[in-house]
Amino acid sequence: MEAIKKIYRLDSTLAESLKEIIWRYVEKLRKEKGIDLVKIMNFCGTHEWTTVHYGLRSLMPQGLDLVAGPGCPVCITPSYYIETAIKLSMEGVRVYTFGDAYRLPALKPVKGAGSLVEAKALGGDVKTVYSFLDAIKDARKSGRTSIFLGIGFETTTPSYATPIAEGKVPENLLFLSVLRLTPPAAKYAIRIAIERNLPPVQGVIAPGHVSTITGAKPWHEFSLETGIPTVISGFEPIDLLLSVAKLLKMIMEKRVGVEVEYRRVVTWEGNKRAKRLIGEVFNVVDAAWRGIGFIPDSGLKLKDKYWRLDAVTQLGLREPSREEWSYDLPKDCKCAEITLGLAKPTDCPLYLKICTPDKPWGPCMVSLEGTCAVWARFGGGGLALDLGKELGLI
C-alpha cells in the first residue's frame, strides 16, 4: 500500500509539473507567435477514454483544445455490413462478432431487427466471441456455414491475418472484412476541417496500439505530408500530458516529424512479422466509413488467393461502391462530425436524450472507445471543466 501511495504522489507531482509546462507553452505561443488557439487531435479511442476518465481537459489552459478524431473502429463500421450480418443470421448463417459490434445499431432494420442483439432475440444465429480464434474453434466444431464480422484497425488485423495465412481457418468460416486503416482517416479529418474553414489541427496524438504494429514510420510520413507535428503516445494520464507538452514544444519550434513518447512499446519499423502477414493476406482498397463516405486507401480486403474464405465472394454479397454509397446515420445524429473532430458529443441534439449507452441511437454511443459513450459515462468536457473551475484549476 505504501508503494502505491508513493507512486501516486510521484505521478501527482509529475502531472502538476507537466500541467505548468503546458500552460507556459500555450502562453508563449500566444505572446510570441500570435496563436490564440491550439487544436490537438487524438486518433485513438483509448486516448479519449483516458482524457475524459481522468479529467485531463480540466487541466488544460484556455486556448488549448483537445479533440477526438477517428479512433473507434466500431463507430465507423458502415450500416450495410451490420444489415448484411443481420440478414444472414436470420437465414441460418452463424454470425460471429465482438461484444461491441453486437449492439451496433443498423440504419435500416432487417426483418424486424435493428442490431445483431435484436436479431438473436428474434431467432437469428449470432454468437459473440472474444477473438477470431474462438470463432475458428467453434466453426470447426459446428461445421455450420458461418461468417466472422471482421471489424478493427491495424491493431487487430494481425489476429485475422495470422490464422488465415497459416491455413487454420476452416472452409465453412467466411471472413467479412470491415478492416480500416488510421493514417488515411487522419489525413481526411484534417483536410475536412480546413475545407470547412474551421480551426485547423496543429498537432496530432497518434495511436499507440496501432503504432505497435505499423511502427512510427507511417506517422512520420504523415507529419511530413501534412506539416503537422505528431507524437505517438501511451495511454496513462502522464503519457498524454507529456505528449501534449511535446507537441506544444514542436509547434513552438515549427518542427514537423514524429516523436515517440510510447518508446517502451513502439519502434520505428513496428512489428515486421505482423506487417508481412497483413501484406500477404490483404490488399489495400478505398473503403466506406459510416456517415463519412469513401476514404482512399483506407480499407483492407482479402486477396484473391483467399477467395474461399471471402464472405463477399462466397455468399454473392455486394459491397457498397463509391457511386452507390449513401449517408448511413440516423436523422440528426452527429457521429460523423464527432468522428472527424468537427463537433463534440454535446453538440448533438440526440446526446443523452434519445441516445444513451443503454439505448444507443448512433454508433458513437456503443463501443467503450466511442467518443459519445466515453463522454456519457465519465462526464465529457462539461462536467470535467466545471469541476476544474470549482477546484481553481481553470
N, C-alpha and C positions, 0 to 999 in steps of 0.2 A: 504493500500500500504506500509506503514512504517513497519507494522508487517511482510509482505512478504519480504521486504528488510532485516529486522533483521534476519529472518530465513535463507535467502540466505547467509548472512555474517557468521552466525554461522556454516552453512554447509560447506562453503568455508574454514573456519578456521579448522574445524574438518577434512575435506578432506586433507588439507595440512599436518596436523599432522599425519594422517594415512599414507599418502604417505611417510613421513620421517621415520616412524616406519618400513614400508615395505622395504624401501631401506636399513635401518640399519640391518634388519634381513637377507636380501639377502647377504649383505657384511659379516655378522658374519658366515653365512653358508658357504660362500666361504673360509674365512680365517681359521675358527675353525674346520669345518667338511670336507673341501675339495670338497664341492658340487658346481660345476660351473654352473649348470643349474637346476632350479626348475620348474617342469612342473605341473601345476594345471589345472584340468579339471572341467568344469561345466556340469551339466546334466539337464539343463532347457533352452528352447529357450528364455524365458523371461530374464534369466540371461545374455544370449549372446546379446539380444537386448539392455539391459542396458549397458553392457560393451562397445558395439560398439557405440550406440547412444550418450553416454556421453564421449567417447574417453578415457575410463579408461586404455586401453593398453598404451596410450601415457604417463601415469603417472608411469608405471612400469619400474624398472631398467633393465639394460642388465643382462641376466641370469635368468630372471623370465618369463616364457612362460605361458600365459593363453590360453587354447584351449577349443573349444566347443566339447561336446560329444553328445550322443543320446538324444536330448532334444526336438525333434519335432515329434509328432505322425503322422502328415500328410506325413512327409518326408520318413517315413519308412513303409508306407502302401504298401503292395505288389501290383504290377500292376494287378495281377489276379483279385483282388476284384474290381478294377476300371473297368477292361474289362467286368467282370460279370455284374456290375451295368449298364454299357452302354448297353450291350446286352438286359438285362431285360427291361430297359426303352424303347428300340426300339420295344419290343414285347408287350407293353401295360401295363407293371407293373410300377406303380408310384414309383420313387426312391426319397427318402428324403435324403438330405445331407447338411452339413455345407458349408459356402461360400468358404473356402479354398480348401476343397476336390472337390468342383465343378470345379475348374480349374486344378486339378491334372492330369498331362499327363499319359496316358497309354503307355506301351511299344509297343503294337500292336493295331492299330486302329481296331475298330469293326464296320462293316457296314458303313465305311467312317468317323467314329467319333473317335477322339483321346483323348477325355475327355468328361466329363458329360456336360460341357457347349456346346461342339460341338454336342453332342447327342441331346440336347434340340433344337438346331438350325435346326437339321435335322428331327425334329418331335418327338423325344423321350420325354417321360413323366418324367421330372425331376423337382423337386421343392426344392429350398433352404429354410432352416428354421433356427431359432435361437436356438432351443432346441428340445429335444426329445418330450417334452410335446406339442410343437406346431405341431409336426408330428402326435401325438396321436389325437389331436383335429381335424386336417384336415382329417385324415384317417377315423375317426369315422363319420365325416360329409359326406365324399365322398362315403364310402362303397367299394372303389376300392381295389383290391389286391395291396399291397404296401410293400416296404421294407425300412428300415432305415439303412443307411450305418454307423454303429457304430464305429467311429474312436476315439481314445483317450488313455490317460494314466490313472493312478489311480485317477487323479483329477476329470475327468468327469464320471468315471464309476458309482458312486452313482446316478447320474442323470438318468442312464438307469436302474440300479438295483431297485431303489425305486418303480417306477410305475409298473415294471414287477412283483415284489414281492407282490405288493398291488392289483394286478389284474386289473389294469387300462388300459391295452393295448388291443385294440380290436383285434379280431382274424384275421381280414383282414390286419393288420400291422405286418409284419415279421421283425425280427431283424437279421442283418448280422454283426456278431461280428468281428471287427478288433482291439479289445482292446489289449493293450500291457502293460507290467509291466517294471518299470525302473531299479530296483536293478539288475536283471539278465543281462540286457543290459550293465549296468555299469561294472559288472564283466567281461563280454565278451570283452568290449572295452579295458580294462586294460590288459587282457590276450593276446589279439591280438598284442598290441604294444610290449609286451615282446617277443612274438614268432617271430616277425619281426625284432628283435634287434634294435628297435627304443628307444629313450629316454623314460623311464618308467614314468607313472603318480605317483607323490609323494604326491599329496593332491587332495581332491575332494570337490567341492562345490555342495552339494546335493540340489535337487529341493524343494523350499519352498511350492509351491502349492500342489505337490504330498504329501509332508510330513504332510500337514494339515489333510489328510485322513489317511495315513499309520502310522503317528507318527514317532518319532525319532528312535524307537527301531530297525526297519529293517536296518537302516543306521549304527547303532552301530554294529549290527551283520555283516554287510558288511565290516565295517572297521576292525573288529577283524579277519575276514576271510582273507582279502586281505593284512592286515598290513598297510593300507593307512589311514592317518588321514582324518577325514571328518567333514565338517561344513555345517549345514543346514542354508541357507542364505535367507534373504528377498530380495527385488527387487529394492530398492532405491540405488543410487550410493554409499552412505555411508554404506549401508548394505554390499555391495560386497567388498568395500575396507576393512571394518572391518573383514569380513570373510577371506580375503586373509591374513591379518595380523595374525588372529587367527591360520590359517593353518601353516604359517611360524613358529609361536611360537611352535606349536605341533611338526613340523618336527625337529626344533632345539632341542626339549626335547625328541625326539624319542618316542613320546606318540601317541598311537592309540586310537580309540574310536570315538565317535561323540560329537560335541558341537553344541548347538542350538543357533545360532545368532538370528534367527527369533522367539524369545520367545514370542513375542506379539501375535503369532498365533499358533505356533507348540507346541504340548505337547509330552510327551514320548509315550503315547498309541495312540494318534491320535483320530479320530472320531469313537468311538466304534460302534455307531449305523450304520454308513455308512459301516464299515468293516463287520459287521454282515450281512447286506443286500447283500453285494457283495458276501460273502461266501455262502449265501443261494441261490443265483441266478446263480453263475458262478463256473465252475471248472477251475483250473489252468492247462494249457497244453503247450507242446512245440509249438512254433509258428514261422512263417517266418517273416523276416524283409527285406524290399526291398534292393536288392543289396548285402545283407549280408548273407542271408540264415536262417536256423533254429537256434534259441537260446532256450536251455532247460528252461522249466517252465517260459516262458516269455509272454504267452498269456492267454486270458480268453475265455471260451466257455460256452454257455448256458447249464445248467444241463438238464438231461433227463426229469425232471418233467415239464420243459417249452418247450417241443418239439413242441407244437402247434405254438409257436412264432419263432421257429428257421428257418430262411430262407434256410439254407443248407438242413435241413430235408424236409421241406415242398415243396421246389422247385426242389429237387433232384440235388442239386449242389455238385460238388466235390471240396473240399478244397485241396490246394497243400499239398503234402506229402513230407517228408524229401527226399525220394528216387526220386521223380519226380520234385522237385524244380529246377528251372534253373535261371540263372542270369537275372535280370529284370530291368536293367538300359540301357539307350541308349549308343551307342558306344562312348567311350572317356569320358563319364560322370563320375565324381569322387565323386558323392554323398555318396557312401558307405564309402569311405575313410574319407570324411569330417564328416560324421555322427559319425564315430568311433574315431575321433580326430587324424587320421593318416595324414591328409592333410588339407590345408586351401583352401578356395574358389579360391584364386588367383593361386593355383596350377593346377586348372582345365583348360584345353585348350578351353573349351566352355564358361567359365565365362565371362559375359558381351560382348560376341561376338555373338554367335547364341543363347545363353541362357541369357535372361533378365527378370526382373519382369513382363514386359508387355507380353513377349512371352517365358514363362518358357519351357525349354527343359528337365531339370531334376527336380525331386521332391523337392530338397532343395531350389529351387528358387520360390516356390509357396506361402507357408504359411508365415505370418508375423513372425513366430518363426523359419523359416528355416534359417540356417546359411548363405547360399548364398544370400537369399533375404535380410537379415539384412545387410550384408556387401555391397550389391549393392545399398541399399537405403541410408546408412549412412557412406560409405567410408571404412568400414572394417579396417584391420590392416594398410594398406599402407598409406592412407590419414591421419589417426589419428597420426601415427608415424611421418609423415612428419611435421604435424602441431606442434607436441610436440617438435621436433627438432628446428623448427622455433621460438618457444616461449622459448627455452632454458630449457625445462623440461627434455630433454634426453641428 
